Amino acid sequence: MTRRNIEAGWRGAELWPINPQWILNRLPEKTTPSPPLSDKSNNAELLTSSPPDVYILQSTNASLNAKIAATTLASPIKCHVRRVSKIAEQLYAETAILRQEFAEMKAVMDT
């Protein structure tokens, strides 16, 4: 048993040098059909209202998260969707605060 023989055996099994892509390329492709996300009422209003209504945003996010949770998508994807929808709501709140501050500053400047 020499280092050279051991490494040759690992190379023969294509385990050396370490190449995880070699293994991943040989796994069968698993396709997951994308879920239909067609809450037409919420989506249409969310996309056309300016600024978007916070209640519509929250209900659309809740619907999206429920549909994603019911799918067979990988857990990191589900987690990412939850994070993105939460971030959207946080950004909406920040934007609403900034709009209010801007309106107040503009009123002060106008006087």
VOBA-28511 format. One record per atom (N, C-alpha, C): x, y, z; atom name; residue number from 1. Coordinates in pm, whole numbers. Example, Ala and Ser with C-alpha at 12.3 -4.5 7.8 and 13.67 -1.06 7.14 Angstrom:
+--------+--------+--------+----+-----+
:      X :      Y :      Z :  a :   k :
+--------+--------+--------+----+-----+
:   1319 :   -569 :    780 :  N :   1 :
:   1230 :   -450 :    780 : CA :   1 :
:   1320 :   -330 :    780 :  C :   1 :
:   1285 :   -225 :    708 :  N :   2 :
:   1367 :   -106 :    714 : CA :   2 :
:   1290 :      3 :    787 :  C :   2 :
+--------+--------+--------+----+-----+
REM end
This chain:
+--------+--------+--------+----+-----+
:      X :      Y :      Z :  a :   k :
+--------+--------+--------+----+-----+
:     85 :   -117 :      0 :  N :   1 :
:      0 :      0 :      0 : CA :   1 :
:     89 :    124 :      0 :  C :   1 :
:     92 :    188 :   -111 :  N :   2 :
:    169 :    312 :   -120 : CA :   2 :
:     74 :    427 :   -151 :  C :   2 :
:    124 :    545 :   -127 :  N :   3 :
:     43 :    663 :   -157 : CA :   3 :
:      3 :    664 :   -304 :  C :   3 :
:     96 :    625 :   -389 :  N :   4 :
:     70 :    625 :   -534 : CA :   4 :
:    -42 :    528 :   -570 :  C :   4 :
:    -42 :    409 :   -511 :  N :   5 :
:   -147 :    310 :   -538 : CA :   5 :
:   -283 :    358 :   -488 :  C :   5 :
:   -283 :    417 :   -367 :  N :   6 :
:   -408 :    465 :   -310 : CA :   6 :
:   -466 :    575 :   -398 :  C :   6 :
:   -382 :    672 :   -437 :  N :   7 :
:   -429 :    781 :   -521 : CA :   7 :
:   -475 :    729 :   -657 :  C :   7 :
:   -406 :    628 :   -710 :  N :   8 :
:   -447 :    570 :   -839 : CA :   8 :
:   -585 :    506 :   -827 :  C :   8 :
:   -611 :    440 :   -715 :  N :   9 :
:   -743 :    379 :   -693 : CA :   9 :
:   -851 :    486 :   -685 :  C :   9 :
:   -821 :    594 :   -615 :  N :  10 :
:   -918 :    704 :   -604 : CA :  10 :
:   -940 :    768 :   -741 :  C :  10 :
:   -831 :    785 :   -818 :  N :  11 :
:   -846 :    842 :   -952 : CA :  11 :
:   -927 :    749 :  -1041 :  C :  11 :
:   -905 :    618 :  -1028 :  N :  12 :
:   -978 :    521 :  -1108 : CA :  12 :
:  -1128 :    526 :  -1080 :  C :  12 :
:  -1163 :    554 :   -957 :  N :  13 :
:  -1304 :    566 :   -919 : CA :  13 :
:  -1355 :    707 :   -946 :  C :  13 :
:  -1267 :    790 :  -1002 :  N :  14 :
:  -1295 :    932 :  -1030 : CA :  14 :
:  -1337 :   1008 :   -905 :  C :  14 :
:  -1275 :    972 :   -793 :  N :  15 :
:  -1299 :   1043 :   -668 : CA :  15 :
:  -1182 :   1135 :   -632 :  C :  15 :
:  -1075 :   1125 :   -709 :  N :  16 :
:   -958 :   1209 :   -684 : CA :  16 :
:   -909 :   1263 :   -815 :  C :  16 :
:   -877 :   1386 :   -834 :  N :  17 :
:   -895 :   1492 :   -736 : CA :  17 :
:  -1044 :   1514 :   -711 :  C :  17 :
:  -1074 :   1568 :   -596 :  N :  18 :
:  -1213 :   1585 :   -556 : CA :  18 :
:  -1286 :   1669 :   -661 :  C :  18 :
:  -1394 :   1611 :   -714 :  N :  19 :
:  -1471 :   1678 :   -818 : CA :  19 :
:  -1620 :   1649 :   -796 :  C :  19 :
:  -1684 :   1727 :   -709 :  N :  20 :
:  -1825 :   1699 :   -683 : CA :  20 :
:  -1912 :   1713 :   -808 :  C :  20 :
:  -1869 :   1794 :   -904 :  N :  21 :
:  -1949 :   1813 :  -1024 : CA :  21 :
:  -1960 :   1682 :  -1102 :  C :  21 :
:  -1858 :   1596 :  -1095 :  N :  22 :
:  -1861 :   1467 :  -1164 : CA :  22 :
:  -1979 :   1385 :  -1114 :  C :  22 :
:  -2000 :   1385 :   -983 :  N :  23 :
:  -2109 :   1309 :   -923 : CA :  23 :
:  -2243 :   1377 :   -956 :  C :  23 :
:  -2248 :   1509 :   -940 :  N :  24 :
:  -2373 :   1581 :   -964 : CA :  24 :
:  -2420 :   1566 :  -1109 :  C :  24 :
:  -2326 :   1559 :  -1202 :  N :  25 :
:  -2363 :   1545 :  -1343 : CA :  25 :
:  -2425 :   1409 :  -1372 :  C :  25 :
:  -2399 :   1311 :  -1289 :  N :  26 :
:  -2451 :   1177 :  -1311 : CA :  26 :
:  -2584 :   1150 :  -1242 :  C :  26 :
:  -2630 :   1243 :  -1160 :  N :  27 :
:  -2760 :   1227 :  -1094 : CA :  27 :
:  -2870 :   1253 :  -1196 :  C :  27 :
:  -2979 :   1178 :  -1187 :  N :  28 :
:  -3088 :   1203 :  -1282 : CA :  28 :
:  -3151 :   1339 :  -1253 :  C :  28 :
:  -3189 :   1405 :  -1361 :  N :  29 :
:  -3252 :   1536 :  -1346 : CA :  29 :
:  -3393 :   1517 :  -1294 :  C :  29 :
:  -3424 :   1591 :  -1189 :  N :  30 :
:  -3558 :   1586 :  -1133 : CA :  30 :
:  -3625 :   1718 :  -1165 :  C :  30 :
:  -3729 :   1712 :  -1242 :  N :  31 :
:  -3800 :   1835 :  -1277 : CA :  31 :
:  -3924 :   1846 :  -1191 :  C :  31 :
:  -3944 :   1963 :  -1139 :  N :  32 :
:  -4061 :   1991 :  -1057 : CA :  32 :
:  -4148 :   2090 :  -1133 :  C :  32 :
:  -4272 :   2053 :  -1159 :  N :  33 :
:  -4358 :   2149 :  -1229 : CA :  33 :
:  -4382 :   2271 :  -1141 :  C :  33 :
:  -4376 :   2387 :  -1204 :  N :  34 :
:  -4399 :   2508 :  -1127 : CA :  34 :
:  -4547 :   2520 :  -1093 :  C :  34 :
:  -4575 :   2563 :   -969 :  N :  35 :
:  -4715 :   2572 :   -929 : CA :  35 :
:  -4784 :   2689 :   -997 :  C :  35 :
:  -4910 :   2674 :  -1026 :  N :  36 :
:  -4981 :   2787 :  -1085 : CA :  36 :
:  -5003 :   2894 :   -979 :  C :  36 :
:  -4953 :   3013 :  -1004 :  N :  37 :
:  -4969 :   3124 :   -912 : CA :  37 :
:  -5066 :   3223 :   -973 :  C :  37 :
:  -5190 :   3185 :   -978 :  N :  38 :
:  -5285 :   3270 :  -1049 : CA :  38 :
:  -5396 :   3317 :   -957 :  C :  38 :
:  -5363 :   3396 :   -862 :  N :  39 :
:  -5463 :   3469 :   -786 : CA :  39 :
:  -5487 :   3597 :   -864 :  C :  39 :
:  -5565 :   3588 :   -967 :  N :  40 :
:  -5581 :   3699 :  -1062 : CA :  40 :
:  -5623 :   3828 :   -993 :  C :  40 :
:  -5716 :   3819 :   -899 :  N :  41 :
:  -5766 :   3942 :   -835 : CA :  41 :
:  -5655 :   4014 :   -761 :  C :  41 :
:  -5582 :   3943 :   -677 :  N :  42 :
:  -5475 :   4007 :   -601 : CA :  42 :
:  -5361 :   4053 :   -690 :  C :  42 :
:  -5316 :   3966 :   -781 :  N :  43 :
:  -5202 :   4001 :   -865 : CA :  43 :
:  -5231 :   4121 :   -952 :  C :  43 :
:  -5350 :   4126 :  -1012 :  N :  44 :
:  -5383 :   4237 :  -1101 : CA :  44 :
:  -5385 :   4369 :  -1023 :  C :  44 :
:  -5449 :   4368 :   -908 :  N :  45 :
:  -5456 :   4491 :   -829 : CA :  45 :
:  -5319 :   4531 :   -777 :  C :  45 :
:  -5238 :   4433 :   -739 :  N :  46 :
:  -5105 :   4462 :   -688 : CA :  46 :
:  -5018 :   4526 :   -795 :  C :  46 :
:  -5032 :   4477 :   -917 :  N :  47 :
:  -4949 :   4529 :  -1026 : CA :  47 :
:  -4997 :   4662 :  -1080 :  C :  47 :
:  -5126 :   4692 :  -1066 :  N :  48 :
:  -5177 :   4815 :  -1126 : CA :  48 :
:  -5194 :   4930 :  -1029 :  C :  48 :
:  -5200 :   4903 :   -899 :  N :  49 :
:  -5218 :   5013 :   -804 : CA :  49 :
:  -5084 :   5082 :   -780 :  C :  49 :
:  -5086 :   5212 :   -774 :  N :  50 :
:  -4963 :   5287 :   -752 : CA :  50 :
:  -4989 :   5396 :   -648 :  C :  50 :
:  -4931 :   5393 :   -534 :  N :  51 :
:  -4846 :   5285 :   -483 : CA :  51 :
:  -4930 :   5163 :   -452 :  C :  51 :
:  -4866 :   5045 :   -446 :  N :  52 :
:  -4943 :   4924 :   -420 : CA :  52 :
:  -5009 :   4931 :   -282 :  C :  52 :
:  -5127 :   4875 :   -272 :  N :  53 :
:  -5200 :   4873 :   -146 : CA :  53 :
:  -5136 :   4771 :    -53 :  C :  53 :
:  -5111 :   4810 :     70 :  N :  54 :
:  -5040 :   4723 :    165 : CA :  54 :
:  -5119 :   4597 :    195 :  C :  54 :
:  -5251 :   4606 :    202 :  N :  55 :
:  -5332 :   4488 :    232 : CA :  55 :
:  -5330 :   4388 :    117 :  C :  55 :
:  -5330 :   4440 :     -4 :  N :  56 :
:  -5322 :   4352 :   -121 : CA :  56 :
:  -5184 :   4286 :   -124 :  C :  56 :
:  -5080 :   4363 :    -94 :  N :  57 :
:  -4944 :   4307 :    -90 : CA :  57 :
:  -4936 :   4196 :     13 :  C :  57 :
:  -4988 :   4219 :    132 :  N :  58 :
:  -4982 :   4118 :    237 : CA :  58 :
:  -5062 :   3993 :    200 :  C :  58 :
:  -5181 :   4011 :    144 :  N :  59 :
:  -5262 :   3893 :    109 : CA :  59 :
:  -5200 :   3817 :     -7 :  C :  59 :
:  -5142 :   3889 :   -103 :  N :  60 :
:  -5075 :   3822 :   -214 : CA :  60 :
:  -4954 :   3744 :   -165 :  C :  60 :
:  -4876 :   3805 :    -74 :  N :  61 :
:  -4760 :   3735 :    -17 : CA :  61 :
:  -4803 :   3612 :     61 :  C :  61 :
:  -4911 :   3624 :    138 :  N :  62 :
:  -4960 :   3509 :    215 : CA :  62 :
:  -5003 :   3397 :    121 :  C :  62 :
:  -5072 :   3433 :     13 :  N :  63 :
:  -5116 :   3334 :    -85 : CA :  63 :
:  -4995 :   3268 :   -153 :  C :  63 :
:  -4898 :   3349 :   -192 :  N :  64 :
:  -4777 :   3296 :   -255 : CA :  64 :
:  -4704 :   3201 :   -161 :  C :  64 :
:  -4686 :   3242 :    -36 :  N :  65 :
:  -4615 :   3157 :     60 : CA :  65 :
:  -4690 :   3027 :     86 :  C :  65 :
:  -4823 :   3031 :     91 :  N :  66 :
:  -4901 :   2909 :    111 : CA :  66 :
:  -4886 :   2815 :     -8 :  C :  66 :
:  -4889 :   2870 :   -129 :  N :  67 :
:  -4875 :   2786 :   -248 : CA :  67 :
:  -4735 :   2727 :   -259 :  C :  67 :
:  -4634 :   2807 :   -225 :  N :  68 :
:  -4496 :   2758 :   -229 : CA :  68 :
:  -4475 :   2649 :   -124 :  C :  68 :
:  -4534 :   2667 :     -6 :  N :  69 :
:  -4519 :   2567 :    101 : CA :  69 :
:  -4582 :   2434 :     62 :  C :  69 :
:  -4684 :   2438 :    -22 :  N :  70 :
:  -4753 :   2316 :    -63 : CA :  70 :
:  -4683 :   2244 :   -179 :  C :  70 :
:  -4575 :   2300 :   -231 :  N :  71 :
:  -4506 :   2238 :   -345 : CA :  71 :
:  -4395 :   2147 :   -296 :  C :  71 :
:  -4332 :   2081 :   -391 :  N :  72 :
:  -4219 :   1994 :   -359 : CA :  72 :
:  -4086 :   2063 :   -389 :  C :  72 :
:  -4088 :   2195 :   -392 :  N :  73 :
:  -3964 :   2269 :   -417 : CA :  73 :
:  -3866 :   2245 :   -303 :  C :  73 :
:  -3739 :   2263 :   -332 :  N :  74 :
:  -3635 :   2246 :   -230 : CA :  74 :
:  -3655 :   2348 :   -118 :  C :  74 :
:  -3620 :   2308 :      2 :  N :  75 :
:  -3639 :   2392 :    120 : CA :  75 :
:  -3572 :   2529 :    109 :  C :  75 :
:  -3449 :   2538 :     52 :  N :  76 :
:  -3388 :   2672 :     40 : CA :  76 :
:  -3470 :   2765 :    -49 :  C :  76 :
:  -3536 :   2712 :   -150 :  N :  77 :
:  -3617 :   2795 :   -238 : CA :  77 :
:  -3738 :   2847 :   -162 :  C :  77 :
:  -3802 :   2758 :    -85 :  N :  78 :
:  -3917 :   2800 :     -5 : CA :  78 :
:  -3877 :   2910 :     92 :  C :  78 :
:  -3762 :   2892 :    156 :  N :  79 :
:  -3711 :   2990 :    251 : CA :  79 :
:  -3684 :   3123 :    182 :  C :  79 :
:  -3627 :   3118 :     63 :  N :  80 :
:  -3596 :   3239 :    -12 : CA :  80 :
:  -3724 :   3315 :    -49 :  C :  80 :
:  -3825 :   3243 :    -90 :  N :  81 :
:  -3952 :   3308 :   -127 : CA :  81 :
:  -4011 :   3377 :     -5 :  C :  81 :
:  -4009 :   3310 :    111 :  N :  82 :
:  -4060 :   3373 :    233 : CA :  82 :
:  -3982 :   3499 :    266 :  C :  82 :
:  -3848 :   3492 :    252 :  N :  83 :
:  -3765 :   3610 :    282 : CA :  83 :
:  -3795 :   3724 :    186 :  C :  83 :
:  -3807 :   3693 :     58 :  N :  84 :
:  -3832 :   3798 :    -41 : CA :  84 :
:  -3967 :   3865 :    -16 :  C :  84 :
:  -4070 :   3786 :     17 :  N :  85 :
:  -4201 :   3847 :     42 : CA :  85 :
:  -4198 :   3931 :    169 :  C :  85 :
:  -4123 :   3889 :    269 :  N :  86 :
:  -4111 :   3969 :    392 : CA :  86 :
:  -4036 :   4099 :    364 :  C :  86 :
:  -3930 :   4089 :    284 :  N :  87 :
:  -3853 :   4209 :    248 : CA :  87 :
:  -3941 :   4307 :    171 :  C :  87 :
:  -4026 :   4255 :     81 :  N :  88 :
:  -4115 :   4343 :      5 : CA :  88 :
:  -4206 :   4421 :     99 :  C :  88 :
:  -4258 :   4355 :    200 :  N :  89 :
:  -4345 :   4424 :    296 : CA :  89 :
:  -4267 :   4526 :    379 :  C :  89 :
:  -4144 :   4492 :    417 :  N :  90 :
:  -4061 :   4586 :    492 : CA :  90 :
:  -4028 :   4709 :    407 :  C :  90 :
:  -3994 :   4687 :    281 :  N :  91 :
:  -3964 :   4799 :    191 : CA :  91 :
:  -4087 :   4886 :    169 :  C :  91 :
:  -4204 :   4823 :    162 :  N :  92 :
:  -4327 :   4901 :    148 : CA :  92 :
:  -4343 :   4993 :    268 :  C :  92 :
:  -4321 :   4940 :    389 :  N :  93 :
:  -4336 :   5020 :    511 : CA :  93 :
:  -4235 :   5134 :    512 :  C :  93 :
:  -4110 :   5105 :    476 :  N :  94 :
:  -4007 :   5210 :    472 : CA :  94 :
:  -4042 :   5318 :    371 :  C :  94 :
:  -4092 :   5276 :    256 :  N :  95 :
:  -4130 :   5372 :    151 : CA :  95 :
:  -4245 :   5460 :    198 :  C :  95 :
:  -4342 :   5400 :    266 :  N :  96 :
:  -4455 :   5479 :    317 : CA :  96 :
:  -4408 :   5583 :    417 :  C :  96 :
:  -4316 :   5546 :    504 :  N :  97 :
:  -4262 :   5640 :    602 : CA :  97 :
:  -4187 :   5753 :    531 :  C :  97 :
:  -4104 :   5718 :    434 :  N :  98 :
:  -4028 :   5819 :    360 : CA :  98 :
:  -4119 :   5913 :    282 :  C :  98 :
:  -4227 :   5859 :    225 :  N :  99 :
:  -4322 :   5946 :    154 : CA :  99 :
:  -4386 :   6047 :    249 :  C :  99 :
:  -4423 :   6000 :    368 :  N : 100 :
:  -4483 :   6088 :    466 : CA : 100 :
:  -4384 :   6196 :    509 :  C : 100 :
:  -4259 :   6156 :    536 :  N : 101 :
:  -4156 :   6253 :    576 : CA : 101 :
:  -4132 :   6354 :    465 :  C : 101 :
:  -4129 :   6306 :    341 :  N : 102 :
:  -4108 :   6395 :    227 : CA : 102 :
:  -4221 :   6497 :    217 :  C : 102 :
:  -4345 :   6449 :    232 :  N : 103 :
:  -4460 :   6539 :    224 : CA : 103 :
:  -4452 :   6646 :    333 :  C : 103 :
:  -4412 :   6605 :    454 :  N : 104 :
:  -4399 :   6701 :    564 : CA : 104 :
:  -4288 :   6802 :    537 :  C : 104 :
:  -4174 :   6756 :    487 :  N : 105 :
:  -4063 :   6845 :    456 : CA : 105 :
:  -4102 :   6941 :    344 :  C : 105 :
:  -4173 :   6891 :    246 :  N : 106 :
:  -4214 :   6976 :    134 : CA : 106 :
:  -4309 :   7084 :    183 :  C : 106 :
:  -4399 :   7047 :    273 :  N : 107 :
:  -4493 :   7146 :    329 : CA : 107 :
:  -4418 :   7254 :    406 :  C : 107 :
:  -4316 :   7217 :    481 :  N : 108 :
:  -4234 :   7313 :    554 : CA : 108 :
:  -4160 :   7403 :    456 :  C : 108 :
:  -4104 :   7344 :    353 :  N : 109 :
:  -4028 :   7421 :    254 : CA : 109 :
:  -4119 :   7518 :    179 :  C : 109 :
:  -4241 :   7476 :    149 :  N : 110 :
:  -4334 :   7563 :     77 : CA : 110 :
:  -4375 :   7685 :    160 :  C : 110 :
:  -4379 :   7667 :    293 :  N : 111 :
:  -4416 :   7782 :    376 : CA : 111 :
:  -4295 :   7867 :    394 :  C : 111 :
+--------+--------+--------+----+-----+
REM end
